[in-house]
Amino acid sequence: VQIVGVSDDVDATRARLQRQQIDLMVIAPSHVEQNFTSGQQSEIGIEYNELDPVRDNYARFVAYRQVQELNRAMSRNEF
């Protein structure tokens, strides 16, 4: 997995996804840290554009791992 950028512009990133310039986008809410410290869950969105079943499974795995890593970093206050 190679992170190619971080952006506040979800629509522009979604357009890059649709043009197949990127394979996957992770949408984290701006208040994720506040929710974590107050004991609330945050919804993290994962979007990808893939029809190939093998690449679909890979995208799902990558998304799952990203959420695990975010949870681990947050529990250790590493963000």
Phi, psi and omega in degrees: 000132177237120176281124183256353178173164175231132185217151173267354185260092183297319182296318179294321179292320177297323177296321176297321178296316180293329177277003180061033174277337174227159183262336189205144172229142179247127182248106179258136179292150182294339184258023185298319180294317179298316178299316182299312183293337177265006176081016180258153177276152174241145177268124178251124181270141176234126177231142176209162184235091186212131178255334180294123184301325180292313179290329176299313178297321178297315179298319178296319178296315179299316179299316179300315181294323179297318179294319177300315181295321177296316178299318180296314180297320180292322181292338178259004181059044183259015182253000000 
